[in-house]
Amino acid sequence: MLVYGRVDVAMLSAISLHETLKAANISEDKVQKSFLVYSLDGYLAMSKNIDDRNIKKWQNPLDKLKSDGTYDLLMLKYWQSK
């Protein structure tokens, strides 16, 4: 509807926008991001009793996934707005 001029604006998450455009076979360069409405982060919480070595066993691989771009690719592929 947005691409065809039936509506002026649509509010979607970055992930749902990507998936919606992909399903409709529409190039992402056909739409323009206007502004951020809100941001939401995810967290992994651990007990204060967890040893720092065990926390590093989680943190170090996560940092590597984020630094090499794998994390973002996984988020695009698997994260779905419910």
Backbone as XML, in Angstrom:
<?xml version="1.0"?>
<chain id="A" units="angstrom">
  <residue number="1" name="MET">
    <atom name="N" x="0.813" y="-1.183" z="0.000"/>
    <atom name="CA" x="0.000" y="0.000" z="0.000"/>
    <atom name="C" x="0.864" y="1.258" z="0.000"/>
  </residue>
  <residue number="2" name="LEU">
    <atom name="N" x="1.923" y="1.256" z="0.796"/>
    <atom name="CA" x="2.809" y="2.412" z="0.875"/>
    <atom name="C" x="3.488" y="2.671" z="-0.470"/>
  </residue>
  <residue number="3" name="VAL">
    <atom name="N" x="4.021" y="1.649" z="-1.064"/>
    <atom name="CA" x="4.743" y="1.792" z="-2.326"/>
    <atom name="C" x="3.824" y="2.271" z="-3.446"/>
  </residue>
  <residue number="4" name="TYR">
    <atom name="N" x="2.574" y="1.874" z="-3.385"/>
    <atom name="CA" x="1.619" y="2.234" z="-4.434"/>
    <atom name="C" x="0.855" y="3.527" z="-4.135"/>
  </residue>
  <residue number="5" name="GLY">
    <atom name="N" x="1.242" y="4.233" z="-3.058"/>
    <atom name="CA" x="0.650" y="5.519" z="-2.754"/>
    <atom name="C" x="-0.713" y="5.473" z="-2.083"/>
  </residue>
  <residue number="6" name="ARG">
    <atom name="N" x="-1.127" y="4.308" z="-1.606"/>
    <atom name="CA" x="-2.435" y="4.196" z="-0.951"/>
    <atom name="C" x="-2.408" y="4.723" z="0.478"/>
  </residue>
  <residue number="7" name="VAL">
    <atom name="N" x="-1.227" y="4.728" z="1.089"/>
    <atom name="CA" x="-1.035" y="5.316" z="2.413"/>
    <atom name="C" x="0.242" y="6.151" z="2.374"/>
  </residue>
  <residue number="8" name="ASP">
    <atom name="N" x="0.334" y="7.129" z="3.276"/>
    <atom name="CA" x="1.498" y="8.013" z="3.301"/>
    <atom name="C" x="2.613" y="7.506" z="4.210"/>
  </residue>
  <residue number="9" name="VAL">
    <atom name="N" x="2.234" y="6.725" z="5.209"/>
    <atom name="CA" x="3.220" y="6.272" z="6.183"/>
    <atom name="C" x="2.816" y="4.893" z="6.713"/>
  </residue>
  <residue number="10" name="ALA">
    <atom name="N" x="3.808" y="4.103" z="7.080"/>
    <atom name="CA" x="3.577" y="2.803" z="7.722"/>
    <atom name="C" x="4.620" y="2.659" z="8.828"/>
  </residue>
  <residue number="11" name="MET">
    <atom name="N" x="4.216" y="2.117" z="9.965"/>
    <atom name="CA" x="5.137" y="1.938" z="11.075"/>
    <atom name="C" x="5.453" y="0.454" z="11.215"/>
  </residue>
  <residue number="12" name="LEU">
    <atom name="N" x="6.726" y="0.111" z="11.029"/>
    <atom name="CA" x="7.183" y="-1.278" z="11.109"/>
    <atom name="C" x="8.538" y="-1.320" z="11.796"/>
  </residue>
  <residue number="13" name="SER">
    <atom name="N" x="8.849" y="-2.453" z="12.384"/>
    <atom name="CA" x="10.200" y="-2.639" z="12.908"/>
    <atom name="C" x="11.134" y="-2.871" z="11.725"/>
  </residue>
  <residue number="14" name="ALA">
    <atom name="N" x="12.410" y="-2.668" z="11.941"/>
    <atom name="CA" x="13.385" y="-2.882" z="10.870"/>
    <atom name="C" x="13.319" y="-4.312" z="10.346"/>
  </residue>
  <residue number="15" name="ILE">
    <atom name="N" x="13.114" y="-5.252" z="11.251"/>
    <atom name="CA" x="13.068" y="-6.657" z="10.848"/>
    <atom name="C" x="11.784" y="-6.973" z="10.097"/>
  </residue>
  <residue number="16" name="SER">
    <atom name="N" x="10.648" y="-6.492" z="10.617"/>
    <atom name="CA" x="9.399" y="-6.791" z="9.917"/>
    <atom name="C" x="9.338" y="-6.054" z="8.579"/>
  </residue>
  <residue number="17" name="LEU">
    <atom name="N" x="9.940" y="-4.864" z="8.502"/>
    <atom name="CA" x="9.998" y="-4.157" z="7.223"/>
    <atom name="C" x="10.768" y="-4.987" z="6.206"/>
  </residue>
  <residue number="18" name="HIS">
    <atom name="N" x="11.920" y="-5.472" z="6.605"/>
    <atom name="CA" x="12.750" y="-6.299" z="5.720"/>
    <atom name="C" x="11.961" y="-7.510" z="5.221"/>
  </residue>
  <residue number="19" name="GLU">
    <atom name="N" x="11.326" y="-8.215" z="6.138"/>
    <atom name="CA" x="10.577" y="-9.418" z="5.769"/>
    <atom name="C" x="9.343" y="-9.095" z="4.927"/>
  </residue>
  <residue number="20" name="THR">
    <atom name="N" x="8.657" y="-8.005" z="5.250"/>
    <atom name="CA" x="7.464" y="-7.607" z="4.500"/>
    <atom name="C" x="7.830" y="-7.243" z="3.063"/>
  </residue>
  <residue number="21" name="LEU">
    <atom name="N" x="8.883" y="-6.462" z="2.903"/>
    <atom name="CA" x="9.317" y="-6.085" z="1.551"/>
    <atom name="C" x="9.808" y="-7.302" z="0.772"/>
  </residue>
  <residue number="22" name="LYS">
    <atom name="N" x="10.526" y="-8.166" z="1.448"/>
    <atom name="CA" x="11.018" y="-9.379" z="0.801"/>
    <atom name="C" x="9.852" y="-10.241" z="0.307"/>
  </residue>
  <residue number="23" name="ALA">
    <atom name="N" x="8.843" y="-10.423" z="1.140"/>
    <atom name="CA" x="7.679" y="-11.247" z="0.767"/>
    <atom name="C" x="6.902" y="-10.625" z="-0.393"/>
  </residue>
  <residue number="24" name="ALA">
    <atom name="N" x="6.896" y="-9.297" z="-0.471"/>
    <atom name="CA" x="6.168" y="-8.603" z="-1.543"/>
    <atom name="C" x="7.045" y="-8.368" z="-2.770"/>
  </residue>
  <residue number="25" name="ASN">
    <atom name="N" x="8.303" y="-8.827" z="-2.702"/>
    <atom name="CA" x="9.258" y="-8.654" z="-3.804"/>
    <atom name="C" x="9.455" y="-7.169" z="-4.141"/>
  </residue>
  <residue number="26" name="ILE">
    <atom name="N" x="9.601" y="-6.359" z="-3.095"/>
    <atom name="CA" x="9.810" y="-4.918" z="-3.248"/>
    <atom name="C" x="11.201" y="-4.581" z="-2.717"/>
  </residue>
  <residue number="27" name="SER">
    <atom name="N" x="11.955" y="-3.826" z="-3.476"/>
    <atom name="CA" x="13.294" y="-3.420" z="-3.082"/>
    <atom name="C" x="13.230" y="-2.436" z="-1.916"/>
  </residue>
  <residue number="28" name="GLU">
    <atom name="N" x="14.177" y="-2.564" z="-0.982"/>
    <atom name="CA" x="14.200" y="-1.667" z="0.179"/>
    <atom name="C" x="14.479" y="-0.218" z="-0.206"/>
  </residue>
  <residue number="29" name="ASP">
    <atom name="N" x="15.032" y="0.010" z="-1.386"/>
    <atom name="CA" x="15.279" y="1.395" z="-1.796"/>
    <atom name="C" x="14.004" y="2.113" z="-2.260"/>
  </residue>
  <residue number="30" name="LYS">
    <atom name="N" x="12.886" y="1.400" z="-2.272"/>
    <atom name="CA" x="11.600" y="2.001" z="-2.639"/>
    <atom name="C" x="10.925" y="2.701" z="-1.460"/>
  </residue>
  <residue number="31" name="VAL">
    <atom name="N" x="11.445" y="2.491" z="-0.240"/>
    <atom name="CA" x="10.878" y="3.135" z="0.942"/>
    <atom name="C" x="11.960" y="3.931" z="1.657"/>
  </residue>
  <residue number="32" name="GLN">
    <atom name="N" x="11.530" y="4.898" z="2.443"/>
    <atom name="CA" x="12.464" y="5.740" z="3.186"/>
    <atom name="C" x="12.137" y="5.668" z="4.669"/>
  </residue>
  <residue number="33" name="LYS">
    <atom name="N" x="13.144" y="5.406" z="5.486"/>
    <atom name="CA" x="12.963" y="5.431" z="6.935"/>
    <atom name="C" x="12.877" y="6.883" z="7.363"/>
  </residue>
  <residue number="34" name="SER">
    <atom name="N" x="11.861" y="7.202" z="8.154"/>
    <atom name="CA" x="11.656" y="8.592" z="8.557"/>
    <atom name="C" x="12.236" y="8.899" z="9.932"/>
  </residue>
  <residue number="35" name="PHE">
    <atom name="N" x="11.822" y="8.141" z="10.953"/>
    <atom name="CA" x="12.328" y="8.390" z="12.294"/>
    <atom name="C" x="12.092" y="7.172" z="13.173"/>
  </residue>
  <residue number="36" name="LEU">
    <atom name="N" x="12.840" y="7.111" z="14.241"/>
    <atom name="CA" x="12.739" y="6.019" z="15.208"/>
    <atom name="C" x="11.649" y="6.358" z="16.214"/>
  </residue>
  <residue number="37" name="VAL">
    <atom name="N" x="10.673" y="5.460" z="16.352"/>
    <atom name="CA" x="9.586" y="5.672" z="17.305"/>
    <atom name="C" x="10.020" y="5.212" z="18.694"/>
  </residue>
  <residue number="38" name="TYR">
    <atom name="N" x="10.598" y="4.030" z="18.776"/>
    <atom name="CA" x="11.138" y="3.528" z="20.035"/>
    <atom name="C" x="12.145" y="2.433" z="19.746"/>
  </residue>
  <residue number="39" name="SER">
    <atom name="N" x="12.935" y="2.100" z="20.746"/>
    <atom name="CA" x="13.956" y="1.069" z="20.624"/>
    <atom name="C" x="13.763" y="0.054" z="21.735"/>
  </residue>
  <residue number="40" name="LEU">
    <atom name="N" x="14.030" y="-1.193" z="21.433"/>
    <atom name="CA" x="13.861" y="-2.259" z="22.409"/>
    <atom name="C" x="15.091" y="-3.163" z="22.373"/>
  </residue>
  <residue number="41" name="ASP">
    <atom name="N" x="15.678" y="-3.394" z="23.523"/>
    <atom name="CA" x="16.849" y="-4.264" z="23.624"/>
    <atom name="C" x="16.474" y="-5.558" z="24.313"/>
  </residue>
  <residue number="42" name="GLY">
    <atom name="N" x="17.217" y="-6.597" z="24.038"/>
    <atom name="CA" x="17.041" y="-7.869" z="24.727"/>
    <atom name="C" x="18.170" y="-8.055" z="25.737"/>
  </residue>
  <residue number="43" name="TYR">
    <atom name="N" x="17.930" y="-8.848" z="26.733"/>
    <atom name="CA" x="18.923" y="-9.049" z="27.784"/>
    <atom name="C" x="19.025" y="-10.518" z="28.147"/>
  </residue>
  <residue number="44" name="LEU">
    <atom name="N" x="20.199" y="-10.911" z="28.575"/>
    <atom name="CA" x="20.423" y="-12.222" z="29.153"/>
    <atom name="C" x="20.889" y="-11.959" z="30.581"/>
  </residue>
  <residue number="45" name="ALA">
    <atom name="N" x="20.094" y="-12.343" z="31.550"/>
    <atom name="CA" x="20.415" y="-12.083" z="32.955"/>
    <atom name="C" x="20.959" y="-13.341" z="33.605"/>
  </residue>
  <residue number="46" name="MET">
    <atom name="N" x="21.917" y="-13.144" z="34.490"/>
    <atom name="CA" x="22.492" y="-14.253" z="35.243"/>
    <atom name="C" x="22.525" y="-13.885" z="36.720"/>
  </residue>
  <residue number="47" name="SER">
    <atom name="N" x="22.516" y="-14.903" z="37.540"/>
    <atom name="CA" x="22.586" y="-14.708" z="38.980"/>
    <atom name="C" x="23.907" y="-14.045" z="39.366"/>
  </residue>
  <residue number="48" name="LYS">
    <atom name="N" x="23.886" y="-13.273" z="40.437"/>
    <atom name="CA" x="25.116" y="-12.669" z="40.959"/>
    <atom name="C" x="26.107" y="-13.736" z="41.410"/>
  </residue>
  <residue number="49" name="ASN">
    <atom name="N" x="25.615" y="-14.951" z="41.630"/>
    <atom name="CA" x="26.471" y="-16.033" z="42.108"/>
    <atom name="C" x="27.236" y="-16.732" z="40.985"/>
  </residue>
  <residue number="50" name="ILE">
    <atom name="N" x="26.977" y="-16.370" z="39.725"/>
    <atom name="CA" x="27.675" y="-16.996" z="38.604"/>
    <atom name="C" x="29.107" y="-16.469" z="38.556"/>
  </residue>
  <residue number="51" name="ASP">
    <atom name="N" x="30.042" y="-17.362" z="38.440"/>
    <atom name="CA" x="31.457" y="-17.016" z="38.380"/>
    <atom name="C" x="31.754" y="-16.197" z="37.114"/>
  </residue>
  <residue number="52" name="ASP">
    <atom name="N" x="32.649" y="-15.226" z="37.214"/>
    <atom name="CA" x="33.009" y="-14.375" z="36.073"/>
    <atom name="C" x="33.522" y="-15.188" z="34.886"/>
  </residue>
  <residue number="53" name="ARG">
    <atom name="N" x="34.186" y="-16.314" z="35.147"/>
    <atom name="CA" x="34.672" y="-17.155" z="34.036"/>
    <atom name="C" x="33.514" y="-17.703" z="33.224"/>
  </residue>
  <residue number="54" name="ASN">
    <atom name="N" x="32.428" y="-18.065" z="33.891"/>
    <atom name="CA" x="31.251" y="-18.566" z="33.174"/>
    <atom name="C" x="30.556" y="-17.444" z="32.393"/>
  </residue>
  <residue number="55" name="ILE">
    <atom name="N" x="30.542" y="-16.254" z="32.954"/>
    <atom name="CA" x="29.961" y="-15.115" z="32.233"/>
    <atom name="C" x="30.774" y="-14.838" z="30.972"/>
  </residue>
  <residue number="56" name="LYS">
    <atom name="N" x="32.084" y="-14.903" z="31.070"/>
    <atom name="CA" x="32.943" y="-14.680" z="29.899"/>
    <atom name="C" x="32.728" y="-15.749" z="28.834"/>
  </residue>
  <residue number="57" name="LYS">
    <atom name="N" x="32.356" y="-16.966" z="29.261"/>
    <atom name="CA" x="32.067" y="-18.032" z="28.287"/>
    <atom name="C" x="30.855" y="-17.672" z="27.431"/>
  </residue>
  <residue number="58" name="TRP">
    <atom name="N" x="29.972" y="-16.857" z="27.944"/>
    <atom name="CA" x="28.819" y="-16.360" z="27.178"/>
    <atom name="C" x="29.174" y="-15.072" z="26.446"/>
  </residue>
  <residue number="59" name="GLN">
    <atom name="N" x="29.839" y="-14.151" z="27.164"/>
    <atom name="CA" x="30.080" y="-12.815" z="26.626"/>
    <atom name="C" x="31.058" y="-12.805" z="25.452"/>
  </residue>
  <residue number="60" name="ASN">
    <atom name="N" x="32.142" y="-13.542" z="25.560"/>
    <atom name="CA" x="33.158" y="-13.514" z="24.501"/>
    <atom name="C" x="32.614" y="-13.972" z="23.140"/>
  </residue>
  <residue number="61" name="PRO">
    <atom name="N" x="31.907" y="-15.105" z="23.071"/>
    <atom name="CA" x="31.335" y="-15.490" z="21.766"/>
    <atom name="C" x="30.288" y="-14.492" z="21.266"/>
  </residue>
  <residue number="62" name="LEU">
    <atom name="N" x="29.499" y="-13.928" z="22.184"/>
    <atom name="CA" x="28.509" y="-12.928" z="21.776"/>
    <atom name="C" x="29.201" y="-11.701" z="21.178"/>
  </residue>
  <residue number="63" name="ASP">
    <atom name="N" x="30.256" y="-11.240" z="21.826"/>
    <atom name="CA" x="31.014" y="-10.097" z="21.305"/>
    <atom name="C" x="31.576" y="-10.397" z="19.919"/>
  </residue>
  <residue number="64" name="LYS">
    <atom name="N" x="32.063" y="-11.620" z="19.707"/>
    <atom name="CA" x="32.606" y="-12.006" z="18.398"/>
    <atom name="C" x="31.504" y="-12.008" z="17.342"/>
  </residue>
  <residue number="65" name="LEU">
    <atom name="N" x="30.331" y="-12.571" z="17.684"/>
    <atom name="CA" x="29.208" y="-12.578" z="16.746"/>
    <atom name="C" x="28.808" y="-11.154" z="16.354"/>
  </residue>
  <residue number="66" name="LYS">
    <atom name="N" x="28.844" y="-10.254" z="17.309"/>
    <atom name="CA" x="28.471" y="-8.864" z="17.020"/>
    <atom name="C" x="29.539" y="-8.161" z="16.186"/>
  </residue>
  <residue number="67" name="SER">
    <atom name="N" x="30.801" y="-8.413" z="16.488"/>
    <atom name="CA" x="31.882" y="-7.706" z="15.785"/>
    <atom name="C" x="32.038" y="-8.148" z="14.334"/>
  </residue>
  <residue number="68" name="ASP">
    <atom name="N" x="31.718" y="-9.398" z="14.024"/>
    <atom name="CA" x="31.899" y="-9.854" z="12.636"/>
    <atom name="C" x="30.623" y="-9.783" z="11.797"/>
  </residue>
  <residue number="69" name="GLY">
    <atom name="N" x="29.523" y="-9.256" z="12.397"/>
    <atom name="CA" x="28.286" y="-9.073" z="11.640"/>
    <atom name="C" x="27.340" y="-10.255" z="11.681"/>
  </residue>
  <residue number="70" name="THR">
    <atom name="N" x="27.775" y="-11.373" z="12.239"/>
    <atom name="CA" x="26.928" y="-12.574" z="12.292"/>
    <atom name="C" x="25.673" y="-12.332" z="13.123"/>
  </residue>
  <residue number="71" name="TYR">
    <atom name="N" x="25.805" y="-11.623" z="14.223"/>
    <atom name="CA" x="24.667" y="-11.345" z="15.099"/>
    <atom name="C" x="23.551" y="-10.636" z="14.327"/>
  </residue>
  <residue number="72" name="ASP">
    <atom name="N" x="23.915" y="-9.600" z="13.573"/>
    <atom name="CA" x="22.911" y="-8.858" z="12.801"/>
    <atom name="C" x="22.248" y="-9.739" z="11.754"/>
  </residue>
  <residue number="73" name="LEU">
    <atom name="N" x="23.014" y="-10.594" z="11.102"/>
    <atom name="CA" x="22.438" y="-11.510" z="10.109"/>
    <atom name="C" x="21.462" y="-12.484" z="10.756"/>
  </residue>
  <residue number="74" name="LEU">
    <atom name="N" x="21.823" y="-13.002" z="11.910"/>
    <atom name="CA" x="20.930" y="-13.917" z="12.625"/>
    <atom name="C" x="19.652" y="-13.207" z="13.062"/>
  </residue>
  <residue number="75" name="MET">
    <atom name="N" x="19.785" y="-11.978" z="13.521"/>
    <atom name="CA" x="18.605" y="-11.209" z="13.921"/>
    <atom name="C" x="17.673" y="-10.999" z="12.732"/>
  </residue>
  <residue number="76" name="LEU">
    <atom name="N" x="18.234" y="-10.656" z="11.585"/>
    <atom name="CA" x="17.412" y="-10.463" z="10.393"/>
    <atom name="C" x="16.735" y="-11.756" z="9.957"/>
  </residue>
  <residue number="77" name="LYS">
    <atom name="N" x="17.460" y="-12.852" z="10.084"/>
    <atom name="CA" x="16.923" y="-14.128" z="9.607"/>
    <atom name="C" x="15.877" y="-14.723" z="10.541"/>
  </residue>
  <residue number="78" name="TYR">
    <atom name="N" x="16.095" y="-14.634" z="11.856"/>
    <atom name="CA" x="15.257" y="-15.395" z="12.787"/>
    <atom name="C" x="14.335" y="-14.574" z="13.678"/>
  </residue>
  <residue number="79" name="TRP">
    <atom name="N" x="14.636" y="-13.311" z="13.939"/>
    <atom name="CA" x="13.815" y="-12.545" z="14.858"/>
    <atom name="C" x="12.527" y="-12.142" z="14.155"/>
  </residue>
  <residue number="80" name="GLN">
    <atom name="N" x="11.443" y="-12.453" z="14.744"/>
    <atom name="CA" x="10.128" y="-12.116" z="14.207"/>
    <atom name="C" x="9.380" y="-11.273" z="15.214"/>
  </residue>
  <residue number="81" name="SER">
    <atom name="N" x="8.809" y="-10.164" z="14.796"/>
    <atom name="CA" x="7.945" y="-9.389" z="15.690"/>
    <atom name="C" x="6.662" y="-10.149" z="15.884"/>
  </residue>
  <residue number="82" name="LYS">
    <atom name="N" x="6.266" y="-10.382" z="17.100"/>
    <atom name="CA" x="5.055" y="-11.155" z="17.396"/>
    <atom name="C" x="3.925" y="-10.221" z="17.728"/>
  </residue>
</chain>
